C-alpha cells in the first residue's frame, strides 16, 4: 500500500505498521462509517471517491464534500477521543486501508516522525477552518 502519510516515514516505521493495516473494498453507496461512531482507526483512501455528509435533526443528510485517493480520515477523532462528526460513504467503488486505533496510538507514542506528520496535517486542516471562519465573519 502506498500513501503520502506513510511514504514520508522512515522505512523501519513503515515496515512496523504494514502488518496491522487491513484493506476493505466498498461498493458505490456503501457506508464507510456513520456520524457519531467512534473511529476504528486511520482510514486511508487507496482508490475511488468517498463522500461526506452531516445528518441533520430532520433526518436529512447535508453534503460536505468528497475525498480522493491519498486522503486519510479519523485522525482528529482519534486524538480528540470524539466520535465522527460526519458520515462517510463510497461515492464510487473504493478501497480503503485501515490502521486500527490501537496501532495508531502506539505508533504515535513510538515514532515521532509519524506523530509529527499527523500533527502537521491536523494543523493544516485547522488553519483552513480558521481562514473560512474569518472570511465568513468578515462577510457578515
C-alpha positions in Angstrom: 0.0 0.0 0.0 1.3 3.4 -0.9 0.0 6.6 0.8 1.5 10.1 1.2 1.5 9.9 5.0 3.2 6.5 5.1 5.5 7.3 2.3 7.2 10.1 4.2 8.0 7.9 7.1 11.3 6.1 7.6 11.4 2.5 6.2 11.6 0.9 9.6 8.4 2.7 10.8 6.5 1.8 7.6 7.5 -1.8 7.8 6.5 -1.9 11.5 3.0 -0.5 10.7 2.2 -2.5 7.5 1.2 -5.9 9.1 -1.5 -4.1 11.1 -3.1 -2.4 8.1 -6.4 -4.0 6.9 -7.9 -3.4 3.4 -11.6 -3.1 2.7 -13.4 -2.7 -0.5 -16.7 -0.8 -0.6 -19.4 -0.8 -3.3 -20.8 2.5 -4.5 -23.2 3.8 -1.9 -21.8 1.6 1.0 -21.2 3.3 4.3 -17.6 3.6 5.4 -18.6 5.0 8.9 -21.5 6.7 10.4 -21.8 10.0 12.1 -21.5 9.5 15.9 -19.4 6.3 15.6 -16.0 6.2 17.2 -13.1 6.0 14.7 -11.9 2.4 14.3 -8.5 3.9 13.2 -7.0 5.8 10.3 -8.9 5.3 7.1 -6.5 5.6 4.1 -8.3 6.1 0.8 -6.5 3.9 -1.7 -8.8 4.1 -4.7 -12.2 5.6 -5.5 -14.0 8.6 -4.0 -15.5 8.9 -0.5 -18.3 11.4 0.2 -19.1 13.1 3.5 -22.3 14.4 4.9 -23.8 15.5 8.2 -27.1 14.1 9.3 -29.4 17.0 10.4 -32.1 16.9 13.1 -34.8 16.5 10.5 -33.1 13.2 9.3 -31.7 14.8 6.1 -28.1 14.4 5.1 -26.2 17.6 4.2 -23.4 17.0 1.7 -20.0 18.3 2.8 -17.5 17.1 0.2 -15.6 14.4 -1.5 -12.2 12.9 -0.7 -10.0 11.2 -3.2 -7.1 8.7 -3.0 -4.2 9.9 -0.9 -6.5 11.4 1.7 -7.0 9.9 5.2 -9.7 10.2 7.8 -10.1 9.6 11.5 -7.0 11.4 12.9 -8.9 14.2 14.6 -11.4 11.8 16.1 -8.7 9.6 17.5 -6.7 12.4 19.0 -9.7 14.2 20.4 -11.3 11.0 21.6 -14.5 12.1 19.9 -16.9 10.3 17.6 -17.1 11.1 13.8 -18.7 14.4 13.2 -19.9 13.3 9.8 -20.7 10.2 7.9 -18.6 8.8 5.1 -19.8 6.7 2.2 -18.5 5.3 -1.0 -19.3 7.8 -3.8 -17.7 5.4 -6.2 -16.5 1.8 -5.6 -13.5 2.3 -3.4 -10.7 0.6 -1.5 -9.7 1.8 2.0 -6.9 0.7 4.2 -7.4 0.9 7.9 -4.7 1.2 10.5 -6.6 0.2 13.7 -6.9 2.8 16.5 -4.7 0.9 19.0 -1.9 0.8 16.4 -2.3 4.5 15.5 -1.9 5.4 19.2 1.1 3.0 19.6 2.7 4.4 16.5 2.2 8.0 17.8 3.9 7.1 21.1 6.7 5.1 19.5 7.5 7.1 16.3 8.0 10.8 16.5 8.0 11.1 12.7 4.6 9.6 12.5 3.2 11.9 15.2 4.7 14.9 13.6 3.2 14.0 10.2 -0.3 13.6 11.7 0.0 16.8 13.7 1.1 18.8 10.6 -1.9 17.6 8.7 -4.2 18.4 11.6 -2.6 21.9 11.8 -3.2 22.5 8.1 -6.8 21.4 8.4 -7.3 23.7 11.5 -5.7 26.6 9.7 -8.1 26.2 6.7 -11.1 26.1 9.0 -9.9 29.2 10.8 -9.5 31.0 7.5 -13.0 30.1 6.4 -14.4 31.3 9.7 -12.6 34.6 9.4 -13.9 35.1 5.9 -17.4 34.3 6.9 -17.1 36.7 9.9 -15.8 39.5 7.6 -18.7 38.9 5.1 -21.4 39.1 7.8 
